[in-house]
Amino acid sequence: MAVSATNSYTGAGIAEDFENIIYDISPEDTPLLSMAKKTSAGQTYHQWQTDALAAAAANRQIEGDDASYATLAATTVLGNYTQISRKTVQISNTFDVVRKYGRKSEVAYQLMKAGKELKRDMEHALVRNQASSAGGAGTARSSAGMESWIAGNSIKATAASAATTPGFSGGTVVAPTDGTAGTFIEADLKSALEAAWVDGGEPTTILMSSANKKTFLSICRYCRETSYGKWH
């Protein structure tokens, strides 16, 4: 069989076959950051107040009786330190303007990528057991994460009974200790939902790890068969 001496193996100057797109294969969801309400902070230590109604009780009074006045409970003041997050990019002007596959401007592409990474870093701080700290001249401030705020109504797996949940005290939030990992069971989920409702909450969304999502779908028949909430 005669073979052409000039072919794709021997020829020169063949153009690259290169897709003009960049596929981002990383997960980008930041459910808590996206769902959380936003507000402005005018100081590095942001404070707010909470209050609670007295427990419901039998309230029967004698007609014509003189009223007595109780001492009212003060509101509860809570606070959290603000946290600075940062992403930087450094690109030469030449690399920004030369022709590239998948993007025109390297600066624009890297800024877009850094923005997504920044959101994931913020989500990481929000959901983990991170303590709050005022920081200092050589130490960064830190905001307490959501897990650190769940103290009085936390539900621990049996194997994690030694875990601690200090919560807010003395102006800061102490990070909880998880202890030995326990098995996630449906009874724990129901207890957590009940505890949240007793504290005045109305849970509609469940946040959990991918490992716990698989367990959740296998044990929670009620949650599978109804449209209860959203889960991430």
C-alpha positions as CSV (number, residue, x, y, z in Angstrom):
1,M,0.0,0.0,0.0
2,A,1.4,3.4,-1.0
3,V,1.4,6.0,1.8
4,S,1.6,9.7,1.1
5,A,4.9,11.1,2.3
6,T,3.1,14.2,3.4
7,N,0.5,13.5,6.1
8,S,-0.6,14.7,9.5
9,Y,2.3,13.0,11.1
10,T,5.0,14.6,9.0
11,G,3.5,17.8,8.0
12,A,4.3,21.1,9.8
13,G,2.2,24.1,10.7
14,I,-0.9,22.2,11.7
15,A,-3.4,24.3,13.7
16,E,-4.4,23.2,17.3
17,D,-7.8,21.8,17.8
18,F,-8.6,23.7,21.0
19,E,-12.1,24.3,22.5
20,N,-12.6,28.0,23.1
21,I,-14.2,27.5,26.5
22,I,-13.1,26.8,30.1
23,Y,-15.1,24.2,32.0
24,D,-15.5,25.0,35.7
25,I,-15.7,21.6,37.4
26,S,-15.9,22.8,41.0
27,P,-19.2,23.0,43.0
28,E,-20.3,26.7,43.4
29,D,-23.3,26.4,45.7
30,T,-23.3,28.6,48.8
31,P,-26.8,28.0,50.1
32,L,-26.5,29.7,53.5
33,L,-24.7,32.8,52.2
34,S,-27.3,33.1,49.4
35,M,-30.3,32.6,51.7
36,A,-29.2,34.7,54.6
37,K,-30.5,38.2,55.0
38,K,-27.9,40.9,54.6
39,T,-27.4,44.0,56.9
40,S,-24.7,46.7,57.3
41,A,-22.3,46.8,60.2
42,G,-21.0,50.2,61.4
43,Q,-18.4,48.7,63.8
44,T,-16.1,45.7,63.9
45,Y,-18.3,44.3,66.7
46,H,-21.9,44.1,65.5
47,Q,-24.6,43.7,68.2
48,W,-28.3,43.0,68.3
49,Q,-31.0,42.2,70.9
50,T,-33.4,39.3,71.4
51,D,-36.3,38.9,73.7
52,A,-38.7,36.1,74.7
53,L,-42.3,35.9,75.9
54,A,-43.0,34.6,79.4
55,A,-44.1,31.0,79.5
56,A,-47.8,30.5,79.0
57,A,-49.6,29.9,82.3
58,A,-53.0,29.9,83.9
59,N,-54.0,33.6,84.2
60,R,-57.2,34.0,86.3
61,Q,-57.6,37.2,88.3
62,I,-60.1,38.2,91.0
63,E,-62.6,40.8,90.0
64,G,-61.8,44.2,91.6
65,D,-58.4,43.0,92.9
66,D,-55.5,45.5,93.0
67,A,-52.9,44.7,90.3
68,S,-49.3,43.9,91.4
69,Y,-46.5,44.8,89.1
70,A,-43.7,42.3,88.2
71,T,-40.1,43.2,87.4
72,L,-39.7,43.0,83.6
73,A,-36.8,41.0,82.2
74,A,-34.2,43.0,80.2
75,T,-33.5,42.1,76.6
76,T,-30.6,39.9,75.8
77,V,-27.7,41.6,73.9
78,L,-25.7,39.4,71.5
79,G,-22.8,40.3,69.2
80,N,-20.4,38.9,66.6
81,Y,-17.2,40.3,65.2
82,T,-16.9,41.1,61.6
83,Q,-14.4,39.1,59.5
84,I,-12.3,40.3,56.5
85,S,-12.0,37.9,53.6
86,R,-9.8,38.6,50.6
87,K,-8.7,37.2,47.3
88,T,-6.0,38.7,45.1
89,V,-5.0,38.3,41.4
90,Q,-1.8,39.4,39.7
91,I,-1.5,39.2,35.9
92,S,0.9,40.9,33.5
93,N,-0.5,43.3,31.0
94,T,0.9,41.3,28.2
95,F,-0.8,38.1,29.3
96,D,-4.0,40.0,29.7
97,V,-4.1,41.2,26.1
98,V,-2.6,38.3,24.1
99,R,-5.0,35.9,22.4
100,K,-6.1,33.0,24.6
101,Y,-8.6,30.2,24.4
102,G,-11.7,30.3,26.6
103,R,-11.5,34.0,27.7
104,K,-10.6,37.3,26.2
105,S,-9.4,39.2,29.3
106,E,-7.3,37.2,31.8
107,V,-8.0,39.9,34.5
108,A,-11.8,39.6,34.0
109,Y,-11.7,35.8,34.1
110,Q,-9.5,35.6,37.2
111,L,-11.6,38.2,39.0
112,M,-14.7,36.2,38.2
113,K,-13.0,33.0,39.5
114,A,-11.8,34.8,42.6
115,G,-15.3,36.1,43.4
116,K,-16.6,32.5,43.3
117,E,-13.8,31.3,45.6
118,L,-14.4,34.2,48.0
119,K,-18.1,33.2,48.3
120,R,-17.1,29.6,49.0
121,D,-14.6,30.8,51.7
122,M,-17.4,32.9,53.3
123,E,-19.8,30.0,53.2
124,H,-17.1,27.8,54.9
125,A,-16.8,30.4,57.7
126,L,-20.6,30.6,58.1
127,V,-21.3,26.9,58.5
128,R,-18.3,25.6,60.5
129,N,-17.7,25.5,64.3
130,Q,-15.6,28.7,64.2
131,A,-15.3,30.9,67.3
132,S,-15.6,34.7,67.3
133,S,-12.5,36.8,68.1
134,A,-11.7,40.4,68.3
135,G,-8.3,39.8,66.8
136,G,-5.4,42.2,67.3
137,A,-2.7,44.1,65.5
138,G,-1.2,40.8,64.3
139,T,-4.2,38.6,64.4
140,A,-7.2,38.5,62.1
141,R,-10.7,39.0,63.5
142,S,-13.1,36.0,63.1
143,S,-16.9,35.7,63.0
144,A,-18.6,32.9,64.9
145,G,-20.0,30.3,62.5
146,M,-23.6,29.1,62.6
147,E,-22.7,25.8,64.4
148,S,-21.1,27.8,67.2
149,W,-24.3,29.7,67.8
150,I,-26.4,26.6,68.3
151,A,-26.0,26.0,72.0
152,G,-29.1,25.5,74.2
153,N,-31.0,23.5,71.6
154,S,-28.2,21.4,70.1
155,I,-28.9,17.7,69.5
156,K,-25.9,15.4,69.8
157,A,-25.7,11.8,68.5
158,T,-25.3,9.2,71.2
159,A,-21.6,8.6,70.4
160,A,-20.9,12.4,70.6
161,S,-22.4,12.9,74.0
162,A,-19.1,14.3,75.2
163,A,-19.3,17.2,72.8
164,T,-19.6,20.7,74.2
165,T,-21.6,23.7,72.9
166,P,-20.6,26.7,74.9
167,G,-22.3,29.3,72.7
168,F,-22.3,33.1,73.4
169,S,-20.7,34.2,76.7
170,G,-18.9,37.4,77.8
171,G,-19.2,39.1,74.4
172,T,-17.8,36.3,72.3
173,V,-18.9,32.9,70.9
174,V,-16.8,29.9,71.9
175,A,-16.3,27.2,69.3
176,P,-18.1,23.9,70.1
177,T,-16.2,20.6,70.2
178,D,-17.8,17.9,68.2
179,G,-16.4,14.9,70.1
180,T,-16.5,11.5,68.5
181,A,-18.6,11.4,65.4
182,G,-22.0,9.6,66.0
183,T,-24.5,8.1,63.6
184,F,-27.1,10.4,62.1
185,I,-30.5,8.9,62.8
186,E,-34.0,10.1,62.1
187,A,-34.9,10.6,65.8
188,D,-32.1,13.2,66.0
189,L,-33.5,15.1,63.1
190,K,-37.0,15.1,64.6
191,S,-35.6,16.3,68.0
192,A,-33.7,19.1,66.3
193,L,-36.8,20.3,64.5
194,E,-38.8,20.2,67.7
195,A,-36.1,22.1,69.6
196,A,-36.0,24.8,66.9
197,W,-39.8,25.1,67.0
198,V,-39.9,25.4,70.9
199,D,-37.3,28.2,70.6
200,G,-39.6,30.1,68.2
201,G,-38.2,28.9,64.9
202,E,-40.0,27.6,61.9
203,P,-37.4,25.4,60.0
204,T,-37.9,25.1,56.3
205,T,-34.3,24.3,55.2
206,I,-31.9,21.6,56.2
207,L,-28.1,22.1,55.7
208,M,-26.0,19.0,55.8
209,S,-22.9,17.4,54.3
210,S,-23.0,15.1,51.3
211,A,-22.5,12.1,53.5
212,N,-25.4,13.0,55.7
213,K,-27.6,13.7,52.6
214,K,-27.3,10.1,51.6
215,T,-28.2,8.9,55.1
216,F,-31.0,11.5,55.2
217,L,-32.6,10.1,52.1
218,S,-32.4,6.5,53.3
219,I,-33.8,7.0,56.8
220,C,-36.3,9.9,56.5
221,R,-39.3,8.4,54.7
222,Y,-41.5,11.3,55.6
223,C,-39.0,13.8,54.2
224,R,-38.8,11.8,50.9
225,E,-42.5,11.5,50.4
226,T,-43.5,15.1,51.1
227,S,-42.3,18.5,49.9
228,Y,-41.0,19.3,53.3
229,G,-38.4,22.1,53.1
230,K,-35.3,22.4,51.0
231,W,-32.0,20.6,51.8
232,H,-28.4,21.5,50.8
